[in-house]
């Protein structure tokens, strides 16, 4: 991948001991570290504008996660461990760079990685920003605010969940708008939020096309299921890592995490990728007749992801934590790209509150 970076962004290859990958850096070498964790079908490239708008005392670090961009193609995601590979990669990178504590920002799949960092490594975090995050219950196959499974094998989650036409477009490097399932069309409809189109859309699309493809990567493997929509999660790749079948005791760990790190949850009012009726959820497709055999909304409703996020954060607050919820009006799934001024007014106020004096990082 040879995506040109913006002025002020330095790209380098770092081997952390767990993963060799491209890492983007900006800001002063001795600045307060902020780790940016990208989402699915993207890479560190998506964070560049956000990195450059950080207040001058901060140092931005954005890696390509395993399975994406210029990460080592031999490094695979073991979905049976949930998002633990991603979380451990993040900690290994920050250890390698010499940071004991850091702020973390995650979008979409990267937001789910942040949930795992909060659960397993809270002592390393200065703050948490969930920017259009996925649900802490994972993606697919749950039906209520508490993440109750739609079936005992979590059918409808994992490696069978992705649109095959989209995957073919990614494989073929399709940059057109000829089909509604072309990568660019999907970005415009489901991610940016119409009518917005980023100035650097070509570079962001190139990052999307650099996702690692295959049965050990994306889409990953899957199992057949007697339950609608007749597939259940396999083991390998990011989609299987996102299955609620592999979340384990994550929710209890989040609620019980110590110390209680302050959280900012910031998202777009018009996000159709992460909401209570997500566009890519089988529970949203079924009532439209897009998948045969739909058993009805009582059996398989859309996953209420926004409600799930709010419920877990309220539980976190009830256990002594602190969170702030901010909605960016008119924004889709990536408010830091589509509405940077409104987003940064909230984010900068949040992150600056921790640094009135010296900070040991």
C-alpha positions as CSV (number, residue, x, y, z in Angstrom):
1,X,0.0,0.0,0.0
2,X,1.5,3.3,-1.1
3,X,-1.1,5.9,0.1
4,X,0.4,9.3,0.2
5,X,0.2,10.8,3.7
6,X,-0.7,14.4,4.5
7,X,2.0,16.9,5.4
8,X,2.8,16.5,9.1
9,X,2.1,12.8,9.1
10,X,5.1,10.4,9.3
11,X,4.7,6.8,8.2
12,X,7.0,4.1,9.5
13,X,7.2,0.4,9.9
14,X,7.4,-0.8,13.5
15,X,7.9,-4.4,14.8
16,X,6.4,-4.5,18.4
17,X,7.3,-8.1,19.1
18,X,3.7,-9.1,18.4
19,X,3.1,-7.4,15.0
20,X,5.0,-5.7,12.2
21,X,2.9,-2.9,10.8
22,X,2.8,0.5,9.3
23,X,2.3,3.2,12.0
24,X,1.4,6.8,11.4
25,X,2.8,9.5,13.8
26,X,2.3,13.2,14.2
27,X,2.9,15.8,16.9
28,X,5.9,16.4,19.2
29,X,8.0,13.4,20.1
30,X,7.6,14.1,23.8
31,X,3.9,14.9,23.5
32,X,1.1,13.2,25.5
33,X,0.2,10.0,23.5
34,X,-3.1,9.4,21.8
35,X,-3.6,6.0,20.2
36,X,-6.1,5.9,17.3
37,X,-7.6,2.5,16.4
38,X,-9.3,2.3,13.1
39,X,-12.4,0.3,12.1
40,X,-13.3,-2.4,9.7
41,X,-12.5,-1.9,5.9
42,X,-10.2,0.9,6.7
43,X,-6.7,1.6,8.0
44,X,-4.7,4.2,9.9
45,X,-5.1,6.5,6.9
46,X,-8.6,7.3,8.0
47,X,-7.3,9.1,11.1
48,X,-4.8,11.5,9.4
49,X,-7.0,14.7,9.5
50,X,-8.0,13.9,13.1
51,X,-4.3,13.4,14.1
52,X,-3.3,16.8,12.7
53,X,-6.0,18.7,14.5
54,X,-4.9,17.5,18.0
55,X,-3.8,20.3,20.4
56,X,-0.1,20.9,20.1
57,X,0.9,19.1,23.3
58,X,-0.3,15.7,22.0
59,X,1.4,12.9,20.1
60,X,-0.8,10.9,17.7
61,X,-0.1,7.2,17.0
62,X,-2.2,5.3,14.5
63,X,-1.3,1.7,13.5
64,X,-2.7,-0.4,10.7
65,X,-4.3,-3.3,12.7
66,X,-3.6,-6.9,11.9
67,X,-5.7,-7.9,8.9
68,X,-5.6,-4.4,7.4
69,X,-3.4,-2.2,5.3
70,X,0.3,-2.7,5.7
71,X,0.1,-5.0,8.7
72,X,2.1,-8.3,8.4
73,X,-0.1,-10.5,6.1
74,X,1.0,-13.6,8.0
75,X,-0.5,-12.2,11.3
76,X,-4.0,-13.6,11.6
77,X,-6.8,-12.7,14.0
78,X,-7.9,-15.7,16.1
79,X,-11.6,-14.9,16.5
80,X,-12.1,-17.5,19.3
81,X,-10.2,-14.9,21.5
82,X,-12.7,-12.2,20.6
83,X,-10.9,-8.9,20.1
84,X,-8.0,-9.9,22.3
85,X,-5.4,-10.1,19.4
86,X,-6.2,-6.5,18.5
87,X,-6.1,-5.3,22.1
88,X,-2.8,-7.1,22.8
89,X,-1.3,-5.7,19.6
90,X,-2.2,-2.1,20.8
91,X,-0.5,-2.7,24.2
92,X,2.6,-4.2,22.6
93,X,2.9,-1.2,20.3
94,X,2.6,1.3,23.2
95,X,5.1,-0.8,25.2
96,X,7.5,-0.7,22.3
97,X,7.2,3.1,22.0
98,X,7.8,3.4,25.8
99,X,4.4,4.7,26.9
100,X,3.1,3.6,30.3
101,X,-0.3,5.4,29.8
102,X,-2.1,6.9,26.9
103,X,-5.4,8.2,25.6
104,X,-7.2,6.0,23.2
105,X,-9.7,6.7,20.4
106,X,-11.6,4.0,18.5
107,X,-14.1,4.0,15.6
108,X,-16.4,1.1,14.7
109,X,-14.5,-2.2,15.0
110,X,-11.7,-0.1,16.6
111,X,-14.3,1.0,19.1
112,X,-14.8,-2.6,20.1
113,X,-11.1,-3.0,20.5
114,X,-11.3,0.0,22.9
115,X,-13.9,-1.8,24.9
116,X,-11.4,-4.7,25.3
117,X,-8.7,-2.3,26.3
118,X,-11.0,-0.8,28.9
119,X,-11.8,-4.3,30.2
120,X,-8.3,-5.8,30.2
121,X,-5.9,-2.8,30.5
122,X,-7.7,0.0,32.3
123,X,-4.6,0.9,34.3
124,X,-2.9,1.9,31.0
125,X,-5.5,4.4,29.9
126,X,-5.6,8.1,30.5
127,X,-9.1,8.4,28.8
128,X,-11.3,6.6,26.4
129,X,-13.0,8.1,23.3
130,X,-15.6,5.9,21.6
131,X,-16.1,7.6,18.2
132,X,-19.0,5.8,16.5
133,X,-18.0,2.5,18.2
134,X,-19.4,-0.9,17.7
135,X,-21.4,-2.5,20.5
136,X,-19.5,-4.2,23.4
137,X,-21.7,-7.2,22.7
138,X,-20.1,-7.6,19.3
139,X,-21.9,-7.5,15.9
140,X,-24.9,-9.5,15.0
141,X,-27.1,-12.2,16.6
142,X,-28.2,-10.4,19.8
143,X,-31.7,-8.9,20.2
144,X,-32.0,-6.7,23.3
145,X,-30.2,-4.1,25.5
146,X,-28.5,-6.9,27.5
147,X,-27.1,-8.8,24.5
148,X,-29.4,-11.8,24.7
149,X,-28.5,-14.2,21.8
150,X,-31.0,-14.6,19.0
151,X,-30.1,-18.3,18.9
152,X,-27.9,-20.6,20.8
153,X,-25.2,-20.7,18.1
154,X,-25.3,-16.9,17.4
155,X,-26.5,-17.5,13.9
156,X,-26.1,-14.4,11.7
157,X,-22.8,-13.3,13.1
158,X,-19.2,-13.9,12.1
159,X,-17.6,-14.7,8.7
160,X,-20.9,-15.2,6.8
161,X,-22.2,-11.7,7.5
162,X,-20.5,-9.7,4.8
163,X,-22.0,-8.9,1.4
164,X,-20.4,-11.1,-1.3
165,X,-20.7,-8.4,-4.0
166,X,-18.9,-5.9,-1.8
167,X,-16.1,-8.4,-1.2
168,X,-15.8,-9.0,-4.9
169,X,-15.5,-5.3,-5.5
170,X,-12.8,-5.0,-2.9
171,X,-11.0,-8.0,-4.4
172,X,-11.2,-6.5,-7.9
173,X,-10.1,-3.0,-6.8
174,X,-13.4,-1.5,-8.0
175,X,-13.3,2.3,-7.6
176,X,-16.4,3.0,-9.6
177,X,-20.0,3.9,-8.6
178,X,-21.4,1.5,-11.1
179,X,-23.1,-0.8,-8.6
180,X,-24.8,0.0,-5.3
181,X,-22.5,-2.6,-3.6
182,X,-19.3,-1.2,-5.0
183,X,-16.8,-0.2,-2.3
184,X,-17.1,3.6,-3.1
185,X,-20.9,3.4,-3.2
186,X,-21.0,1.6,0.2
187,X,-18.8,4.2,1.7
188,X,-21.0,7.0,0.5
189,X,-24.2,5.4,1.6
190,X,-23.3,3.7,4.8
191,X,-20.2,5.5,6.2
192,X,-19.8,9.1,5.1
193,X,-23.5,10.0,5.3
194,X,-25.0,11.6,2.2
195,X,-24.5,14.2,0.7
196,X,-21.0,14.5,2.3
197,X,-18.0,13.2,0.3
198,X,-14.5,13.6,1.8
199,X,-11.9,15.6,-0.1
200,X,-9.5,12.6,0.2
201,X,-12.1,10.0,-0.7
202,X,-9.8,8.3,-3.1
203,X,-7.1,7.7,-0.4
204,X,-9.7,6.5,2.1
205,X,-11.1,4.1,-0.5
206,X,-7.6,2.9,-1.3
207,X,-7.2,2.1,2.4
208,X,-10.5,0.2,2.3
209,X,-9.3,-1.9,-0.6
210,X,-6.1,-2.8,1.3
211,X,-8.0,-5.1,3.7
212,X,-6.6,-8.6,3.8
213,X,-8.9,-11.1,2.1
214,X,-9.3,-14.8,2.6
215,X,-10.8,-17.5,4.9
216,X,-8.2,-16.7,7.5
217,X,-8.8,-12.9,7.2
218,X,-11.9,-11.2,5.7
219,X,-14.5,-12.6,5.5
220,X,-13.1,-15.5,7.4
221,X,-14.6,-18.9,7.8
222,X,-18.1,-19.8,8.9
223,X,-20.3,-22.7,9.9
224,X,-23.7,-23.8,8.7
225,X,-26.6,-23.4,11.1
226,X,-30.1,-24.7,11.4
227,X,-31.1,-21.2,12.6
228,X,-31.9,-18.3,10.4
229,X,-30.0,-16.9,8.5
230,X,-28.4,-20.4,8.4
231,X,-24.7,-19.6,9.2
232,X,-22.9,-19.2,12.5
233,X,-19.4,-17.9,13.3
234,X,-16.1,-19.6,12.5
235,X,-12.7,-19.0,14.0
236,X,-10.6,-16.7,11.8
237,X,-10.6,-13.1,10.9
238,X,-12.0,-9.8,12.2
239,X,-15.6,-10.7,11.5
240,X,-15.4,-13.8,13.6
241,X,-13.6,-11.9,16.3
242,X,-16.6,-9.5,16.4
243,X,-19.2,-12.3,16.9
244,X,-20.9,-12.1,20.3
245,X,-20.2,-15.8,20.6
246,X,-16.6,-14.8,21.4
247,X,-17.1,-11.8,23.8
248,X,-16.8,-14.0,26.9
249,X,-17.1,-12.0,30.2
250,X,-16.3,-8.7,28.5
251,X,-19.3,-6.8,29.9
252,X,-18.6,-7.8,33.5
253,X,-15.0,-6.8,33.0
254,X,-16.0,-3.4,31.7
255,X,-18.3,-2.7,34.5
256,X,-15.8,-3.9,37.1
257,X,-12.7,-2.3,35.5
258,X,-10.4,-0.4,37.9
259,X,-9.4,2.4,37.8
260,X,-12.6,3.9,36.4
261,X,-11.3,5.7,33.2
262,X,-13.4,8.6,32.0
263,X,-15.2,7.9,28.7
264,X,-16.4,10.1,25.9
265,X,-19.0,8.4,23.6
266,X,-19.4,10.6,20.5
267,X,-21.3,9.6,17.4
268,X,-23.3,10.9,14.4
269,X,-27.1,11.4,14.6
270,X,-27.4,9.8,11.2
271,X,-25.1,6.8,11.6
272,X,-26.7,3.9,9.8
273,X,-23.8,1.5,10.4
274,X,-24.0,1.6,14.2
275,X,-27.6,2.2,15.4
276,X,-30.6,0.2,16.6
277,X,-31.5,-0.8,13.0
278,X,-28.1,-1.1,11.3
279,X,-28.1,-1.3,7.5
280,X,-25.9,-4.4,7.5
281,X,-27.7,-6.3,10.2
282,X,-29.6,-9.5,9.0
283,X,-32.4,-8.4,11.4
284,X,-32.8,-5.3,9.2
285,X,-32.6,-7.2,5.9
286,X,-35.2,-9.9,6.9
287,X,-38.3,-7.7,7.1
288,X,-37.4,-6.2,3.7
289,X,-37.4,-9.7,2.1
290,X,-33.7,-9.5,1.3
291,X,-33.0,-12.9,3.0
292,X,-35.3,-15.8,2.6
293,X,-36.9,-17.6,5.5
294,X,-37.0,-14.7,7.9
295,X,-38.6,-16.0,11.2
296,X,-40.0,-12.7,12.2
297,X,-39.0,-9.8,14.5
298,X,-39.9,-11.7,17.6
299,X,-37.2,-14.3,16.9
300,X,-34.6,-12.1,15.1
301,X,-35.0,-8.4,15.5
302,X,-32.3,-6.0,14.5
303,X,-29.5,-5.7,17.1
304,X,-30.1,-2.6,19.1
305,X,-26.5,-1.5,19.1
306,X,-26.9,2.1,20.2
307,X,-29.2,1.0,23.1
308,X,-26.6,-1.7,24.1
309,X,-23.8,0.8,24.2
310,X,-25.8,3.2,26.3
311,X,-26.9,0.4,28.7
312,X,-23.3,-0.7,29.3
313,X,-22.1,2.8,29.8
314,X,-25.0,3.5,32.3
315,X,-23.9,0.3,34.1
316,X,-20.3,1.6,34.1
317,X,-21.5,4.9,35.6
318,X,-23.6,3.0,38.2
319,X,-20.4,1.1,39.2
320,X,-18.6,4.4,39.9
321,X,-17.4,5.3,36.4
322,X,-18.0,8.5,34.4
323,X,-19.1,8.9,30.8
324,X,-20.2,11.7,28.5
325,X,-22.5,11.3,25.5
326,X,-22.3,13.6,22.6
327,X,-24.2,13.5,19.3
328,X,-22.9,15.2,16.2
329,X,-26.0,16.4,14.3
330,X,-26.1,15.5,10.6
331,X,-23.1,13.2,10.8
332,X,-22.8,9.6,9.7
333,X,-20.5,6.9,10.9
334,X,-17.3,8.9,11.0
335,X,-18.0,12.4,12.5
336,X,-14.2,13.1,12.9
337,X,-14.1,13.0,9.0
338,X,-17.5,14.5,8.1
339,X,-17.9,17.1,10.8
340,X,-14.4,17.8,12.2
341,X,-15.2,21.2,13.8
342,X,-18.2,20.0,15.8
343,X,-16.4,16.8,16.7
344,X,-13.2,18.5,17.8
345,X,-15.1,21.1,20.0
346,X,-16.2,18.2,22.1
347,X,-13.2,16.0,21.8
348,X,-10.6,18.7,22.6
349,X,-12.5,19.9,25.6
350,X,-12.7,16.3,26.8
351,X,-9.0,15.4,26.3
352,X,-7.6,18.7,27.6
353,X,-9.3,18.3,31.0
354,X,-6.7,15.7,32.0
355,X,-3.6,17.9,31.5
356,X,-3.5,21.0,33.6
357,X,-0.1,19.9,35.0
358,X,2.6,17.4,34.2
359,X,1.6,13.9,33.2
360,X,3.7,10.8,33.5
361,X,3.3,8.8,30.4
